[in-house]
Amino acid sequence: MKKSLGLALLLAGCADAPSEAPPPYSHPEFSGRIGAAREDITPPAGIYARNWGAAKHDVAEDIHRPLTATVITLQEKEGAPPLVLAALDLGWWKAVDDERHVRDALLEALKVDPARVMINLSHTHSGPALCREDAAMPGGALIAPYLDKVRDAVVRAARRALDTAFAGTLTWKTGRCDLARNRDLKDPARDRYACGFNSRGTADDAVLVGRVADAGGRTRAVIVNYACHPTVLAWENTLISPDYPGAMREVVESNVKDALCVYLHGASGDVAACDQYTGDAATADRHGRQLGYAALSALEGMLPPATELRFAGIVESGAPLATWKRTPRAASPALAALRVDVELPLKNLASAAELEAELKACGDRVLAERIRRKLRVRKVVGNGTTARVPLWVWRLGDGFLVGQPNEAYTMLQTELRRRFPGRAIGVMNLVNGTIGYLPPAPLHGLDLYQVWQSPFDRGSLELVIEAAAGSIARLEAR
């Protein structure tokens, strides 16, 4: 029986009827007008940058690498309403007004529907604080003018991307990189979980790489969508830094002449590098190079734009050789956008007034930071028992981009990719806002940071998955 089963598995790929040619092989693609532009958004040293409860410093002392805002625009044809994707080397939004300060300016400048703009933060934990409410903190007076700088830079980059757009093809391919590791570690000393490398855990290693090529075949931009928390540099670090995405971009851009590399932060709620929480910038650079080389490997494995392999017959040699030939294909011009609201259940949360009183009475620096974060999350979700959370889904030819404002576990991307094989599915956390974590239902009830930090109750991640899958199916059917 075992021999028969093994033989059946071995021959599974050889069971095609003799009269049937194998299907062509190609990559998911979009063809239309594409633009790409970048602006520098590095803040000044001395800005308030306390992003870690354990940090003993409040202000950034120097710059490790510059922070950037890179914008990709996509249109079906010249003059058509664009999709605008902005990738910013920033951590997370603490207040709704600060996020809208940037996004509303972009919507107003381009006169586009809100469904057609996604601003994705890289989630570096070594950037400036993004909250004008922190004006009284050391270096806090620099925050408001800095947010104005970010706002203006994003608008400039978007306009330049549109002005310099070209007829191009976006081609997707999935590579692999084991930088990301599971970070839900059972504390061996207590009945709780710690947030750090779990050497027994497994992690999603998919790197979705998009190549933007012009009509002449020259690569003009490279998109890298990967899920891994940028927490390599931690409380001992006093430098402004993009963390590992900075060196990743440097590797790609130094090997792909004149191309901009865009990092899109994936569904990373449960993953981070195993070697992290350091003040050593060289460690972040080493991790970035690892991801950069993985992205380059995927690029090297791509067919030319708008090309497929077709079975060309058998050549008799020492063995019968199956030959395949490159053949031009028409890349899909389909472009569409949806924005839907997902009703998520909230836990029985303390009110804003209760948290404000607790914060006022707290004399512990670390605990005060936790309370402050809870208070800001409470203000975002409101005082009800549920919250309507937005979800953005775009169709780009044979591929899809899914963006939402929470820190979802990788299950969001792995499940969507499982349901839509053959499609390129890019998933992004921290799009157009920041709220809380989305862990899978079985983890609720555990003493786990991502569970007790989140305002959302059991089943919320699964609701987002269903809403995203339904939106993809709707766009696919158009």
N, C-alpha and C positions, 0 to 999 in steps of 0.2 A: 504493500500500500504506500509506504513512504517513497519507494523508488518511483512509482507511478505519479505521485503528486509532484515530486521533484522534476520529473520529465515534463509534466504538464506546465509547470511554471517556466521551465527553461524554454519551451517552445511557444509560450504565450504570445511572444512578439512575432512569431512566424506563421500565424494562423490566418492571414489575409487570403481571401479567395484569389486564385491565380490571375483572374481577369481584372482585378482591381489594382490600380496604381496607388502607391501610398500618397497620403495628402501632402500638400506643399508645407514647407517649414518657413515661418517668418516670425518677426517680433511684433508686439503690439505697437501701433504707431498713430500719430496724428499729423495731418498736413494742413498748413494754413499760414497765416502771418504770425510771426513770433518776434518778440523783442526782448532784450536783456540789458539792464543797466545797473550800476552800483554807485553808492554814495558812502562816504566815511561817516560813522556816527560814534567815533571814539569820544568818550567824555573826558573832562579835565581831571587830572590827578587832584585829590582833595575832596572829590564828591562823596557824599554819603553812600556807603557800599557795604553795609552790614547785612549779609544774607544768611548768616549762620548763627544759631543760638549760642554755640560754643565760642564764637569769635570774641577776642579781647580788643579788637580794633574796630573803629567805626568808619574810617575814611580810607579810600584807596590811595596808596603812596606812589604808585607809578603804573606804567602800562607794559604789559607783557607782549600783547599783539593788538593791533587795531581792531575795533568792532566795525561791522559793515551792515548796510542795508542793501540787499540785492532784489531787484524786481524783475519778474518774468511776465510778459503780456502775451495773450493768445487771442487771435481773431480768425473768424472764418474767411474773411476777405478784408481788404483795405476799406476803412470807414465803418466796419461793423462794430457793434458794442464789444469791448474787450473783456476777457477774464484777466484779473490782475492778482498775481501771487507775489507777495512780499515776504522775504525771509530776513529776519532781524537778529543780530547777535545780542539778544537781551534775555533776561531771566524770566520774570513773570510779572503780570499786572497785579497790583494790590488794590486798586480802586477802579470802578467802572469808568468814572469820569476821565481818568488818565488814559485809558485805552481808547475811549471814544474821541479824546482830544487828537489822537493821531489818525484813527480810521475815518472819522467824519470829515477831516480835511481832505483826505484822499477821495472819498465819495463825492464831495462837493467839487473838487478840482476837475475830476474826470466825468462827472455827471453820469455815473453808472448805477445800476441797481445794486442794492446791498448784497444780493445773492452772488454777485460776480466779483467780490473782493475777499481775499483771505490773507490775513497777516499772521505769519507763523513765527513764534519766538523760538530761538535755539535752546533756550532754558539753561544757558550758562549760569552757574552760581557765583561767578566772579565778575559780574557786571554791576552797574550802579543800581541803587534803589530806584524803583519806578513809581514813586508815590509823592505827590506834592504835599500830602498831609505830614510828611516827614521834614518839612521846612525848618523846624526848630532843632532838628538833630545836627550833630557836627557835620559840616559839609552839606547840610540840607538845603541851604539857600541856592545851591547850584542845580537842584533838581528841576525846577520849573523852566529855567532857560534851556536846560538840556533837553527836556521833552519838546520844547519848541524846535530845537535843532533836529531832533528825530522826525518830528512831523514834517518839517520843510524838506528834509533829505528824502523821505519816502515819496513825497509828491514830485520832487525833481526827478528822482530815478524813474518813477512811473511815466512821467511825461517824456523823458528821454528814450525810454524803452519803446514807447509808442511811435515817437518821431523817427526812430532808427529801425523800426520793424522791417522784416524781410520775409520773403517766401521761404518757408523752411519746413523741416520734418522733425518731429519729436519721436524718438525711438526708445523703447524701454527694454531693459533686460535685468534679470535678478542675479546678483552675485552672492557671495557668502563671506562673512567676517565674524570671528568668534570674540571680538572685543567685548560685546555685551554678555554679561553673566547674570544669572538669577541673584536677586539681592534680598530675598525674604529668608533671613537666617533665624532659626530657633535659638534663642538665648540659652546657652548650656547651664547658666547659673540661676535663671529665673523662669517662671512660667509666662514668657512673653516672646515676642519676635523682635529682632534687631534689624535695622535697615543697612545691609551690607552684604558682601560676597557670601553666597551660600554654595559651598563647594560640592554639595550633593544635588543641587538644582539643575534644571535645564533652561535654555533660553533660545529665543528666536534669533537666528543668525542671518536672516535675509537682508540684503542690501539692494534696494530697488534703485537702479541707475537709469537716468534719462539723458539721452544725447540729443541736443538741438543742433541740427546741421542746416546750412543754407543750400540754395539750389545748386551750388557748385560742389557740394559735399564737404565743405569745411565746417568743422565743429565750432560752434559759436558759444555754446553753454553746456554745462554738465550738471544735472540735478542728482543729488545723492540723498535718498530718503532712508534713514536708519534710526532704529530705536535703541538708545543707550543714554542713560542720564549723564549729562555733563557735570559730574560732581568729582572729577579727578582732583581739581584744585578746591580746597575746602577752607576751614576756619583759620589755618595758619597762613594762608595766602593773603597778601596785601596788594596784589596787582590786579588791575583791570585786565580781563582775559576772555576770549571766546571759548576757552577750554579746548578740548580736543578738536572741535570743528575747524579751528584756525589753521592748524598744521595740516589737517586733511585737505582743506582748500588749496594750501600752498603746494602740496604734492601734486594734486590734479592739475592746477593751473601751470605749474612749471613743466609738466609733461604734455599738456595740450595747449599749444601756442594760441594766444589771443582769445582763449575761452574763459568765461566766468563760471566758477563753480558755486552752486547754490546748495546749501544744506537745509533739508527739511526734517524737522525733529519728529520722529515717529512715536508710536504708542509705547512709551518707555516706563510705565508705572512700576514694573517689577524687575527692571534690568539696569545694570551699570557695569563699569569696568571692575575687574577683580582687584586691581592695584589702583587704589584711589584714596580720597581723603588726605591729601598731602599739600604741602606748600611748595613742592618742587615743580616748577613750570616745565622742566625737561620731560617729566613723566607724561604730562598732558600732550606735549608735542610727539612723544613716541607713540602714544595711542592714536593720535590723529594721523600719523604716517601709516599706521597699520590699516586704518579704514580707507585712507587715500589709495593705498596700493590695491586694496580689494575692489575699490571703485574702478581703478584703471584696468584691472583684470577683466571686469565685466565689460568695459568699453572695448577692449581688444577682442572680446568674443562676439561682438555685434556684427551682423551683416551690414553692408552699405545701406544708406537710407533708401526707402521705397524699393526694397529688393526682397525676393524670397528664393528659396531653393526648391526646385522642381525635379522630380525623378526623371532621369533621362535615359534609363535603360541599363542593360547588363553588358559589360565588356568581358569577354571570355579571356582569362589569363591563366596563371597558375591556379587561381580560384575564380569563380564567377563574381565579378566585381560590380556592385550597384553604384551607378554614377548619378550625381545630382548636379544641376547647372543653376547658376544664378540667373534669375529672370526678373525683369522689372514688374513691380506691382503698384497699384494705386493705393496710397496710404489713406486712411479714413479722414474725411474732413469734418466729421461730426463734432460739435461743440455745444455744450449745454450746461446750465447751472440750476441747482435747487438749493433752497434754504428751508429747512423744516424745523419746527419746535418739537422737542421730545419732553413729555411730562415725566419728571423723575420724582420718586418719593423721597422725602426728607426724614432724617432721624428726628427724635425728640430733642431739639437743640436748645441750648440756653439762649435767652433773648439778648439783643444787642445791649439793652440797659444792664442786664445781669453781668455780661462780659465786661462792660465798661467799669462797673463797680469792682469786679474782680481784678481787673488790670490796675486800677487806682490803688488797690490795697496790696498789690504784689511787689515785694522788694527783691525778688530773685531775677537776675538778668535773663537767664535762659527761659524760665517759666513765663516771664513777661512777654518774651518773643512769641511763645506758643499761644498765649492768650490773645495777643495782638493779631495774629494770623486768623484765629477763630473768629474774632470780632469782624475782621474785614470780609471773611467768607460769609458770615451771617448777614452782613449788609448787602452782599451781592445776591443771595438767594431769597431774601425777604423773610417775612414772618409767617408764611403759610405752612402747610403740611406737604406741599409739593412745589416744585420749581420747573418752569418751562425753560429748557436749555436748548440753544440753537445748534443746528448741525448743518454743515455745508457739504454738498456732494456735487462734483463737477464731472462731466464726461469730456474726455480729450481723445477723440477717435476711439481706439481699442482699449484705452486706459481710463482710470477713474482716480480722482483725488477726493479724499474724505477728510474733513477738518472739523474739530470741535474743541471747546475751550478747557476741557478737563485733562487730567493726567490718567488716561486709560491704561490698563494693563495691555500687554502685547496680544492678549486674546482677541482684542478688537481687530487687529490686522491679520492675525493668523486665521481667524474664522471667516473673515470676508474673503481672503484669498482662497480658502478651501471651497467656499461656495461659488466662486466665480473663476474656475480654472481657465487658463488661456487669456485672461485679462490681466493687465497691469493694474494693481490696486495700491496706490500710495495713501498712507494714513498718517495724519498729523495730530499731535496734541497741541494744546496752547495756541489755538487759532481764534483770533478775534476775542480775546479775553482769557481770564484765568479763574477757575472756581475751586475744584477739589479733585481728589482721586476717584477712579472708577475701578475697584477691584472686583473679581468674580464673586458671585453669590456664595460659594462654599467657604470663602475666607471671612465672611462677616461673622462676628462673634469672637474672633481671635484678637488677642492683644497685639495688634499689628499697626504700625504707624499709618500706613495707607488706608486702613479701615477707620481708625479713630480720628484721623485728620479730616476725613471726608464728611461733608454734610449729607451725602446721599445714602439712602438705605439700601438694603439687600435687593439685588435684581436690577440695579440701575445700569450697570454695564451691559447686561443682556438686552435691556430695552434700547440702548443706543445701537447695539449690533443689529437688532431687528429693523430699526428705523433706517440705518445706513444701507442694509441689504435691500430693503424695500425701495429706497431711493435709487440705488444702482439699477435695480430691475426696471423701474419706471423709465429711467434715462436710456437704458439699453433697448427698450421697446419702442422708443420714438423713431 
